[in-house]
Amino acid sequence: MNAALQVRGLRIAFDGKRVVDDVSFTVERGECVAIVGESGAGKTLTARALLGLTPADADVVVERLVIDGKDAEALSERAWRGLRGAGIGLVSQDALVSLDPLRRIGAEVAEPLQLHGIARGSAAQGALVRELLERVWMPDAPRRARQHPHELSGGLRQRALVASALAADPAVLVADEPTTALDATVQARILGLLREITDAGTALVFISHDFAAVRRIADRVLVMRAGLVVESGPVAEVLGNPRHEYTR
């Protein structure tokens, strides 16, 4: 199969202290791979490295990083900007921080369309923004597009974030704890939406510490502890019959 994402030998260190150590995995199109582990295990740093978004003081080494067929081991910041959004998108856990408080939701979702030259003219962009908001089950999409983030509930903000991440139709979507701040009903809807997106052919990297969410959405799982992958395999196998004591 033609993997949408290939990572080999990812290492991240701060002041010589290694916090992500030799992480390797692939994600096929239409597959969800979850990365689980407690706080500080290295999950979020791994996710950020996939988008070239690690902190400036991080020492990052990767033997191989291929995103949608493009080598990304040694990209400049300018090249990363071209790949982010179109090749790989991010849904983070805190929509209130990720969304610009001064910008309307419609403008936020339209930004990737403008950056990647996907829709020319305000009418075409407006139609596509509405379509994207409807795809994430945003009720009354035209009205929501005119609102600011603070006017939306947490669940609606998170949907807007997913719509923005999907705008440029990335081959790979990284979802970093995307349902942490949501109530159970909204959480179930967002998970259902992410699985739907995956089934439509997107490769999904799902970062979480919630095993119930992982069981519901993922095909395979990597268990991280102190920067190392201690166990990996199909979800049913790893969660149903864990071999490593840490997973147990």
VEXDRENTI-123835 format. One line per 2 residues: their letters; for each residue x, z, y of C-alpha. Coordinates in steps of 0.05 Angstrom, whole numbers. Layout:
! residues N
a> X:Z:Y  ...
This chain:
! residues 248
mn> 0:0:0  20:-11:72
aa> 28:60:100  6:69:172
lq> 55:127:181  121:141:147
vr> 163:203:164  228:219:129
gl> 279:274:142  247:304:205
ri> 288:362:232  275:400:297
af> 321:455:325  325:498:387
dg> 395:525:406  420:509:336
kr> 362:546:302  324:498:258
vv> 248:506:262  227:443:224
dd> 271:426:165  272:360:128
vs> 198:344:131  178:278:97
ft> 110:246:83  70:182:88
ve> -3:170:107  -39:107:85
rg> -93:72:125  -160:105:109
ec> -126:170:85  -126:240:114
va> -64:283:102  -71:355:124
iv> -13:400:144  -28:473:135
ge> 9:538:147  7:601:189
sg> 26:604:263  100:588:273
ag> 105:547:208  124:485:248
kt> 59:446:241  47:432:315
lt> 120:414:328  117:365:270
ar> 54:335:299  85:329:369
al> 147:295:341  102:240:312
lg> 82:224:384  150:233:417
lt> 123:295:453  171:350:432
pa> 197:397:486  256:372:527
da> 302:426:499  286:409:427
dv> 340:375:385  301:325:343
vv> 332:284:286  291:238:241
er> 318:191:188  257:146:189
lv> 194:144:231  150:83:224
id> 83:80:261  37:21:247
gk> 97:-20:224  140:-3:285
da> 206:35:280  199:95:326
ea> 262:136:310  298:119:375
ls> 246:97:425  255:106:500
er> 201:144:538  175:78:565
aw> 169:49:494  134:112:471
rg> 82:104:527  67:35:499
lr> 59:63:428  19:125:445
ga> -55:111:447  -50:42:415
gi> -7:58:355  -18:133:349
gl> -68:179:384  -74:254:393
vs> -134:301:392  -110:371:411
qd> -146:437:403  -159:453:476
al> -201:400:509  -205:440:574
vs> -129:436:581  -124:364:556
ld> -178:335:601  -164:328:676
pl> -212:376:711  -216:331:772
rr> -233:268:734  -300:246:706
ig> -306:240:630  -317:165:636
ae> -252:155:674  -215:198:623
va> -240:155:565  -226:91:605
ep> -153:108:619  -126:83:551
lq> -166:19:560  -132:7:627
lh> -63:27:602  -66:-21:544
gi> -104:-77:580  -162:-73:530
ar> -222:-85:577  -217:-122:643
gs> -264:-105:699  -308:-43:710
aa> -370:-71:675  -331:-85:610
qg> -296:-18:614  -361:19:628
al> -395:-14:567  -336:4:522
vr> -333:76:548  -408:84:533
el> -397:54:463  -340:102:450
le> -380:163:473  -438:142:430
rv> -392:134:371  -374:208:376
wm> -448:227:381  -445:244:455
pd> -518:256:475  -540:218:537
ap> -472:182:541  -483:147:609
rr> -498:214:643  -441:251:608
ar> -392:196:630  -407:214:703
qh> -396:289:692  -332:331:698
ph> -303:370:639  -328:438:665
el> -400:411:662  -396:400:587
sg> -398:451:530  -336:461:486
gl> -364:416:432  -380:360:481
rq> -311:365:512  -280:359:444
ra> -321:297:429  -298:267:495
lv> -226:280:474  -238:245:407
as> -269:186:444  -209:181:490
al> -160:185:430  -199:128:396
aa> -205:84:457  -144:40:443
dp> -161:38:368  -97:72:343
av> -74:61:271  -57:135:266
lv> -95:194:294  -62:264:298
ad> -114:320:303  -80:386:319
ep> -128:444:304  -185:402:334
tt> -242:449:314  -210:518:327
al> -251:535:389  -318:508:364
da> -378:542:330  -393:526:258
tv> -446:472:271  -404:433:321
qa> -342:443:277  -379:410:219
ri> -399:351:263  -328:340:289
lg> -300:344:218  -353:294:195
ll> -335:248:252  -260:252:236
re> -274:236:163  -318:177:184
it> -261:151:228  -214:158:169
da> -261:122:121  -264:65:171
gt> -189:54:162  -152:101:209
al> -95:143:181  -109:216:200
vf> -58:273:204  -100:337:207
is> -64:401:228  -100:465:210
hd> -97:536:183  -169:532:159
fa> -172:517:85  -247:504:85
av> -238:449:137  -180:420:98
rr> -220:420:34  -276:383:69
ia> -236:329:105  -168:317:72
dr> -144:274:13  -75:305:8
vl> -45:368:37  25:393:57
vm> 36:468:60  89:489:110
ra> 125:555:116  182:571:164
gl> 193:497:178  195:475:106
vv> 143:439:64  136:486:5
es> 82:448:-32  44:382:-27
gp> -5:342:-68  -79:323:-73
va> -124:374:-39  -163:394:-102
ev> -98:406:-139  -61:445:-86
lg> -120:488:-64  -151:495:-134
np> -87:507:-173  -30:525:-125
rh> 40:527:-156  78:560:-99
ey> 68:635:-88  61:624:-12
tr> 3:576:-22  -30:626:-71
